[in-house]
Structures are given as structure tokens and as C-alpha cells.
Amino acid sequence: MSSDSQITVKIKVNEVTPRLTYVCDFVFKQRSIDYSFILGDEEAHIDYTFDGGASELLYDENLERRATFDSEAKVYLFNERKDYFASIFYVLTRMEEYTATIWDHHDRFTAEQSELKANGILEFAICDRWAEHILNSIDISVQERSSDFEVTFDIDNTYAYKHKLGIRRTLSIMRDRVQNNKKRLRERKEVESGGKDPYDTFTDISSISEKFKTRVFWLVESHGKYDRNLDVSLPEHQNVIKEISEKIPVGIHPSYKSFCSPSMVEDERKKLEAITGSRVNVSRQHFLRFKLPDSYRTLLKAGIKNDYTMGFADATGFRAGTARSFPWYDLLEESITELIIHPFVYMDGTLNEYLKLTPEAAKDRIKGLHEEVKHYGGTFRCIWHNETIGDYNHWKGWRSVLDYTLSLYHE
């Protein structure tokens, strides 16, 4: 039978749990297939009881359930049982991150620490592969896999020199003089004399948005070691934000130090709303800095309903095993929340600054990721910055990588 058959998949279970419902929504509802649970002896398509081979993971609330990876079958075993449903839950909820003890200097869980990378499955939409394995086991073939495309931009520094005044400008000039950085001194003089700022690529971003689904995330915090955008009280800064927001959806880029502070996220959200005149309930963490479950609970308390942070800074691929958007499951509350997670597959800085790839090697990596999303469904979503698409400084030659990414939309 095919996936467009009007069949309701019947699943025999020991009991209905939030974990089980969450996984079955991903496997079946995400693919427009109806399902129902059976508790009695009625005939079922799938026997997901202990007698039928189910492990314990989806029937308990254990956060430290030991998982063993079968490298041959490329699936997890729980209490020595190969379990595709439980494997999906384990990866989709990022269960390994709840019990992690090693973080990088930004307090981030990294790909280097992840089982996904260690087990060689980070570059695969592994949860979708497991879902299709389940469907194939009951002779449901997925005929059509819906895929989408979205390019996103983080605005960490609206301008390199333009409108930077007062003590910040003075200290920057002093540093450049001490370091004898003639290039920056010359560029600043040119910009202040009316030349174009090297980070001013907003016309390009607007043009891209006319042809491709585009989203922008704006950092509105300007005080801190890692939060150094222009002050949003500047009318000139407000004008460019408002101008972009009239063409492209603009979400909040919560500041580095706000990742566990609901009040700070809410304050920054309100600042952005005051400028754009629109409700803001979409975000992506600055520096991709988040920790489970604290950061996602922070976003919900601050009125955020959609988050675009799910992915690694130090590696490309599928941090949650999928390119599909999905609701966040709070493992400490054992509940499906209202926060929708929108994963990305690569970030510009990952390719250039972390992996040290050449532009040509980056294109090869991107092609493989795109083929995975195209085959298994979801949204091929990437992150760029206004300062990285102008072939400026160490980003020279990288605009061609963005253009190559955009060209894949038509494949």
C-alpha cells in the first residue's frame, strides 16, 4: 500500500504515554498518515508491546536510559532490544544533552561531544530514515516527500563602521592605530566620508527574499563582550530594521547572556517589536548558545513560540536527526510543548571558521546535505550573516557558496 491510502495504522501498545504519542506523531502525522493505539487483543499493524519487542524507553520516564548503538543496523538498542521508535525519541528530544557533563567555553553542547557524530550519523536525517524503516516494515511506501527551502540571516553587527560613535569609535580607532591596521583605518575613513559599509549587504538580502523564503534574526543588545551591535535607540539603526521588516520576517536574536533569562529575552523582544510594529514570537539564540531544558523554557516564558537554533556550530548536519519542524518535548516535565523547533543543516561560520573548508569543498558538503533533505523531506535551512556575503576579509570567495546554495532550490 502507499502512503496516500486512507488507512489508519493500528499500533498495539502496553499503555499510551506522552513519549509514545510524540514519536508516533513524528512517524505518521508528519507524513499525513493516521494512526491509533490499541490496548486490547484487536489485530494491529504494529505490535509495540513488550511481548512484541518494544524496549522500555517510551514506557517510562527515565532520563538515563542506557543506549547502545548498533553500527551495522545504524539504530539504537535499549535494554538490548533494537528499537526504531525509541531511537527516534532519543535523538529527536536530544536526550543525551540532558545528562551531558562537558560543554565548550560558550556553555554549548558540541557536535564533538555528540553520539551522533561518534556513531557516524550526524550527516543523515536519521530520524526520518528510521521513520521510513517503520513504514516499510508494514508495507507503506512513502511516495512523495515534501521538502522546502529557507535561507536565514543573523544580524550580529549591522555595520562595521557606519553610525559607530562615541567611546566605541574612539577605542576602535586607538586599537587600529596601535596594531598599525592601515586597512581598517582607511575603510573607516571611506565609510565616514559616504562610502558603503562592508557589512551593508541589506540590498542583497532583500533581493534574495524576493525569490526565496527568507528570514532574518536581529541582535538588539549592544553591551557585552559578545553582544556588540549598534544601539537600537539610534534612529538610523531603527530605520534599517524597520525597512527590512517590511519585506522579510524579522525574529529576535536573543543576546549571548540571555540564554537562561526570560526577563532579558522578553525585554529584547519588546525592543524589537517597538521598532517593527509587529508581534515577535520567533527567535534564534546568538552564538547558537542554548542548554536543555533551561533555554527552551526561557523562550516559552518570554512568549517565543518558534525557535531556529537547533543545529551545531562546530559541524554541519542534523542535530535532531531531521530537517522537519517539530514540537519540543520537555523531558523533565514529560510533555509536548507549544515551542516549535525549526532545525538548520549548516551555518556559514561552520564551513569556513570551524571546519576550515574551501568554498569548493563547502559546496560539496552542502550538496550532500541538500540531497538528504530532498530525499527524506523537511526544510533545507541554512544560516548566513550580513557580514559574510559581501566577499569581505576572510569571507572573500564565499558569496559563491551562498549563490550555489540558492541554485539548489531549482533542483
C-alpha positions as CSV (number, residue, x, y, z in Angstrom):
1,M,0.0,0.0,0.0
2,S,1.1,3.6,-0.5
3,S,1.2,6.5,2.0
4,D,-1.8,8.2,0.4
5,S,-4.0,5.2,1.2
6,Q,-6.9,6.1,3.5
7,I,-5.6,3.6,6.1
8,T,-5.3,4.2,9.8
9,V,-2.3,2.4,11.2
10,K,-3.2,0.4,14.3
11,I,-0.5,0.1,16.9
12,K,-0.8,-2.3,19.8
13,V,0.8,-0.9,23.0
14,N,1.0,-1.7,26.7
15,E,-0.2,1.8,27.5
16,V,-0.4,5.2,25.9
17,T,2.3,7.6,27.1
18,P,3.3,11.1,26.1
19,R,6.6,9.7,24.8
20,L,4.8,7.2,22.5
21,T,2.4,9.8,21.2
22,Y,5.2,12.2,20.4
23,V,7.1,9.6,18.4
24,C,4.0,8.4,16.5
25,D,3.1,11.9,15.6
26,F,6.5,12.3,14.0
27,V,6.4,8.9,12.2
28,F,2.9,9.1,11.0
29,K,1.3,12.5,11.3
30,Q,4.3,14.3,9.8
31,R,3.7,12.1,6.7
32,S,-0.1,12.6,6.7
33,I,-0.8,9.1,7.9
34,D,-3.5,8.4,10.5
35,Y,-2.8,6.1,13.4
36,S,-4.5,4.8,16.5
37,F,-3.4,2.9,19.6
38,I,-4.8,-0.5,20.6
39,L,-4.7,-1.7,24.2
40,G,-6.6,-5.0,23.7
41,D,-6.3,-8.1,21.6
42,E,-7.6,-6.4,18.4
43,E,-5.5,-7.1,15.3
44,A,-2.8,-4.4,14.7
45,H,-0.4,-3.4,12.0
46,I,2.4,-2.9,14.6
47,D,2.9,-4.7,17.9
48,Y,4.7,-2.2,20.1
49,T,4.3,-4.1,23.3
50,F,7.0,-5.7,25.4
51,D,5.9,-9.1,24.1
52,G,6.2,-7.6,20.6
53,G,9.8,-6.5,21.1
54,A,9.4,-2.9,22.4
55,S,12.0,-1.6,24.8
56,E,11.2,0.3,28.0
57,L,12.2,3.9,26.9
58,L,8.8,5.0,25.7
59,Y,7.0,3.4,28.7
60,D,8.9,5.1,31.5
61,E,10.3,8.5,32.5
62,N,13.9,7.5,32.8
63,L,16.4,10.2,31.7
64,E,19.4,8.0,32.0
65,R,18.3,5.0,29.9
66,R,21.4,3.4,28.6
67,A,21.5,3.3,24.8
68,T,23.8,1.1,22.7
69,F,24.4,1.9,19.1
70,D,24.3,-1.0,16.6
71,S,26.7,0.3,14.0
72,E,25.7,-2.4,11.5
73,A,21.9,-1.7,11.6
74,K,22.5,2.0,12.4
75,V,19.9,2.1,15.2
76,Y,20.0,2.2,19.0
77,L,19.4,-0.7,21.3
78,F,17.7,-0.1,24.7
79,N,17.8,-2.9,27.3
80,E,19.3,-5.0,24.4
81,R,16.3,-4.5,22.2
82,K,16.7,-2.9,18.7
83,D,14.0,-0.2,18.8
84,Y,13.4,2.3,16.0
85,F,10.6,4.1,17.8
86,A,12.7,4.6,20.9
87,S,15.7,5.6,18.7
88,I,13.7,8.4,17.2
89,F,12.6,9.7,20.6
90,Y,16.2,9.5,21.9
91,V,17.6,11.7,19.1
92,L,14.6,14.0,18.5
93,T,14.3,15.0,22.1
94,R,18.1,15.4,22.4
95,M,18.1,13.2,25.5
96,E,21.8,12.8,25.5
97,E,22.1,16.6,26.1
98,Y,20.2,16.4,29.4
99,T,22.8,14.3,31.0
100,A,25.9,15.9,29.4
101,T,28.7,17.0,31.6
102,I,31.1,18.5,29.0
103,W,30.4,21.9,27.4
104,D,32.5,24.3,25.3
105,H,33.7,27.7,26.5
106,H,30.4,29.2,25.5
107,D,28.5,26.6,27.6
108,R,27.3,24.8,24.5
109,F,26.9,21.1,23.9
110,T,29.0,20.4,20.8
111,A,29.0,18.0,17.9
112,E,32.3,16.8,19.1
113,Q,30.6,15.5,22.3
114,S,27.6,14.1,20.5
115,E,26.8,10.4,20.0
116,L,25.5,11.4,16.5
117,K,29.0,12.3,15.3
118,A,30.7,9.5,17.2
119,N,28.3,7.0,15.6
120,G,28.7,8.5,12.1
121,I,25.1,9.5,11.6
122,L,25.2,13.3,12.1
123,E,25.1,13.9,8.3
124,F,22.0,11.8,7.9
125,A,18.3,12.7,8.6
126,I,18.4,9.6,10.8
127,C,15.0,10.1,12.4
128,D,13.4,10.2,9.0
129,R,15.3,7.2,7.9
130,W,14.1,5.3,11.0
131,A,10.5,6.5,10.4
132,E,10.6,5.2,6.8
133,H,12.0,1.9,8.1
134,I,9.0,1.6,10.4
135,L,6.6,2.4,7.5
136,N,8.4,0.0,5.1
137,S,8.0,-2.8,7.7
138,I,4.2,-2.6,7.3
139,D,4.4,-2.2,3.5
140,I,3.7,1.6,3.5
141,S,5.9,3.2,0.9
142,V,6.4,6.9,1.0
143,Q,5.6,8.1,-2.5
144,E,6.1,11.8,-2.0
145,R,8.4,13.6,0.5
146,S,7.6,17.2,0.8
147,S,10.8,19.4,1.0
148,D,11.1,23.1,1.4
149,F,13.9,25.7,1.3
150,E,14.7,28.7,3.6
151,V,17.7,30.9,3.8
152,T,18.2,32.8,7.1
153,F,20.4,35.7,8.1
154,D,21.7,36.6,11.6
155,I,22.4,40.3,12.1
156,D,25.0,40.4,14.8
157,N,26.7,43.6,13.5
158,T,24.5,45.8,11.4
159,Y,27.5,47.8,10.2
160,A,31.3,47.5,10.5
161,Y,31.9,51.3,10.9
162,K,28.7,53.2,10.0
163,H,27.0,55.0,12.9
164,K,29.5,53.7,15.4
165,L,30.1,56.8,17.5
166,G,31.5,58.0,20.9
167,I,33.7,55.8,23.0
168,R,33.3,52.7,20.8
169,R,34.6,54.6,17.8
170,T,37.4,56.1,19.7
171,L,38.6,52.8,21.2
172,S,38.4,51.1,17.9
173,I,40.5,53.8,16.2
174,M,43.0,53.6,19.0
175,R,43.3,49.8,18.7
176,D,43.7,50.0,14.9
177,R,46.5,52.6,15.3
178,V,48.3,50.5,18.0
179,Q,48.1,47.5,15.7
180,N,49.0,49.6,12.7
181,N,45.9,48.3,10.9
182,K,46.0,50.7,8.0
183,K,43.3,48.8,6.1
184,R,40.7,49.3,8.8
185,L,41.7,52.9,9.3
186,R,41.3,53.5,5.6
187,E,38.0,51.7,5.4
188,R,36.6,53.7,8.3
189,K,37.6,56.9,6.7
190,E,36.0,55.9,3.4
191,V,32.7,54.9,5.1
192,E,32.6,58.1,7.2
193,S,33.1,60.0,4.0
194,G,30.0,58.5,2.5
195,G,31.3,55.2,1.2
196,K,29.5,51.9,1.5
197,D,30.0,50.0,4.8
198,P,31.3,46.4,4.1
199,Y,28.6,44.9,6.3
200,D,25.8,46.7,4.4
201,T,24.5,43.9,2.3
202,F,20.9,44.5,3.1
203,T,20.0,45.3,-0.6
204,D,21.3,41.8,-1.4
205,I,19.3,40.2,1.4
206,S,16.2,42.0,0.2
207,S,16.8,40.8,-3.4
208,I,17.2,37.2,-2.2
209,S,14.0,37.4,-0.3
210,E,12.1,38.3,-3.5
211,K,13.0,34.8,-4.9
212,F,13.5,32.6,-1.9
213,K,11.8,32.1,1.5
214,T,14.0,34.2,3.8
215,R,14.0,35.1,7.5
216,V,16.2,37.5,9.5
217,F,17.2,37.4,13.2
218,W,18.3,40.7,14.7
219,L,20.6,41.2,17.7
220,V,19.3,44.2,19.6
221,E,21.7,44.1,22.5
222,S,24.8,46.3,22.3
223,H,26.5,45.9,25.6
224,G,28.8,43.0,26.3
225,K,31.8,41.1,25.1
226,Y,29.8,39.1,22.6
227,D,26.8,41.4,22.1
228,R,28.2,44.4,20.2
229,N,25.6,45.6,17.7
230,L,24.7,49.2,17.3
231,D,22.4,50.6,20.0
232,V,18.8,50.2,18.8
233,S,17.9,53.6,20.3
234,L,19.8,55.1,17.3
235,P,17.1,56.3,14.7
236,E,19.4,55.2,11.9
237,H,19.6,51.7,13.2
238,Q,15.8,51.6,13.8
239,N,15.3,52.7,10.2
240,V,17.2,49.8,8.7
241,I,15.5,47.3,10.9
242,K,12.1,48.7,10.1
243,E,12.9,48.8,6.4
244,I,13.9,45.1,6.3
245,S,11.0,44.0,8.5
246,E,8.6,45.5,5.9
247,K,10.0,43.0,3.4
248,I,11.2,40.0,5.4
249,P,10.0,38.4,8.6
250,V,12.3,39.5,11.4
251,G,12.8,37.5,14.6
252,I,14.7,38.2,17.8
253,H,18.4,37.1,18.1
254,P,18.5,36.8,21.9
255,S,21.7,38.1,23.3
256,Y,24.6,35.9,24.5
257,K,23.9,36.4,28.2
258,S,20.1,36.0,27.9
259,F,20.1,32.3,27.1
260,C,18.6,31.3,30.5
261,S,17.0,34.6,31.4
262,P,13.3,35.0,30.4
263,S,13.2,38.7,31.5
264,M,16.1,39.6,29.3
265,V,14.7,37.8,26.3
266,E,11.3,39.4,26.8
267,D,12.9,42.8,27.2
268,E,14.8,42.3,23.9
269,R,11.7,41.0,22.2
270,K,9.7,44.1,23.2
271,K,12.5,46.4,21.9
272,L,12.3,44.7,18.5
273,E,8.5,44.8,18.5
274,A,8.6,48.6,19.2
275,I,10.7,49.1,16.1
276,T,8.9,46.8,13.7
277,G,5.4,47.4,15.0
278,S,4.8,43.6,14.8
279,R,4.4,40.8,17.3
280,V,7.7,38.8,17.5
281,N,7.5,35.2,18.6
282,V,10.3,33.7,16.6
283,S,13.9,33.5,17.7
284,R,17.4,32.1,17.2
285,Q,20.0,32.2,20.0
286,H,23.1,34.4,19.5
287,F,26.2,32.1,19.2
288,L,23.7,29.2,18.9
289,R,24.0,29.2,22.7
290,F,21.4,27.1,24.4
291,K,21.1,24.5,27.0
292,L,18.3,22.0,27.5
293,P,15.8,22.3,29.0
294,D,16.6,25.7,30.5
295,S,16.9,27.8,27.3
296,Y,13.8,26.4,25.7
297,R,11.8,27.0,28.9
298,T,13.2,30.5,28.9
299,L,11.9,31.2,25.4
300,L,8.4,29.9,26.3
301,K,8.2,32.1,29.3
302,A,9.3,35.1,27.2
303,G,6.5,34.5,24.7
304,I,8.5,32.8,22.0
305,K,6.7,30.1,20.0
306,N,9.3,29.2,17.3
307,D,13.0,28.6,17.7
308,Y,15.6,28.3,14.9
309,T,18.7,27.4,17.0
310,M,18.7,23.6,16.5
311,G,22.0,22.7,14.9
312,F,25.7,22.7,15.8
313,A,28.2,25.5,15.4
314,D,31.1,23.1,15.0
315,A,29.6,20.7,12.5
316,T,27.1,20.5,9.7
317,G,24.2,18.0,9.7
318,F,21.1,17.1,11.7
319,R,21.4,17.7,15.4
320,A,17.9,16.4,16.0
321,G,18.1,13.8,13.2
322,T,15.7,15.6,11.0
323,A,15.2,18.7,8.8
324,R,11.5,18.8,9.7
325,S,10.0,21.3,12.1
326,F,8.7,19.6,15.3
327,P,7.4,20.5,18.8
328,W,9.9,20.5,21.6
329,Y,9.4,17.7,24.2
330,D,10.3,18.7,27.7
331,L,11.8,15.6,29.2
332,L,11.7,16.9,32.8
333,E,8.0,17.7,32.5
334,E,7.3,14.7,30.2
335,S,5.2,16.9,28.0
336,I,4.9,18.1,24.4
337,T,5.2,21.8,24.5
338,E,4.0,24.7,22.3
339,L,7.5,25.6,21.2
340,I,8.2,24.6,17.6
341,I,11.8,23.7,16.7
342,H,13.0,24.6,13.2
343,P,16.4,22.9,12.6
344,F,19.1,24.2,10.2
345,V,21.6,22.0,8.4
346,Y,24.6,24.3,8.1
347,M,25.9,27.7,9.1
348,D,28.4,29.8,7.1
349,G,30.8,30.0,10.0
350,T,30.8,26.3,10.5
351,L,32.1,25.7,7.0
352,N,34.7,28.5,6.9
353,E,35.8,29.1,10.5
354,Y,35.3,25.7,12.3
355,L,35.8,23.2,9.5
356,K,38.3,25.4,7.5
357,L,36.8,24.3,4.2
358,T,37.5,26.0,0.9
359,P,34.5,27.4,-0.9
360,E,34.6,24.5,-3.3
361,A,34.8,21.9,-0.6
362,A,31.9,23.7,1.2
363,K,29.7,23.3,-1.9
364,D,30.4,19.6,-2.0
365,R,29.3,19.3,1.7
366,I,26.2,21.4,1.0
367,K,25.2,19.3,-2.0
368,G,25.2,16.1,0.1
369,L,23.1,17.7,2.9
370,H,20.6,19.0,0.3
371,E,20.3,15.6,-1.3
372,E,19.5,14.1,2.1
373,V,16.7,16.7,2.8
374,K,15.3,16.4,-0.7
375,H,15.1,12.6,-0.3
376,Y,13.7,12.4,3.2
377,G,11.7,15.6,3.4
378,G,11.8,18.7,5.6
379,T,13.2,22.2,5.1
380,F,16.7,22.8,3.8
381,R,17.5,25.7,6.1
382,C,20.9,27.4,6.3
383,I,22.4,30.3,8.3
384,W,24.3,33.3,6.8
385,H,25.2,36.7,8.2
386,N,25.0,40.1,6.5
387,E,28.8,40.4,7.1
388,T,29.7,37.1,5.4
389,I,28.0,37.6,2.0
390,G,30.0,40.6,0.7
391,D,33.3,38.8,0.0
392,Y,34.9,40.9,2.7
393,N,38.1,39.9,4.6
394,H,38.3,36.2,5.3
395,W,34.9,35.7,3.6
396,K,36.3,36.6,0.1
397,G,35.0,34.0,-2.3
398,W,32.2,32.8,0.0
399,R,29.4,34.6,-1.7
400,S,29.7,32.0,-4.4
401,V,28.8,29.4,-1.7
402,L,25.6,31.2,-0.9
403,D,24.8,31.5,-4.6
404,Y,25.4,27.8,-5.0
405,T,23.1,27.0,-2.1
406,L,20.4,29.1,-3.7
407,S,20.8,27.4,-7.1
408,L,19.9,24.1,-5.4
409,Y,16.4,25.4,-4.9
410,H,15.6,24.6,-8.5
411,E,17.0,21.1,-8.5
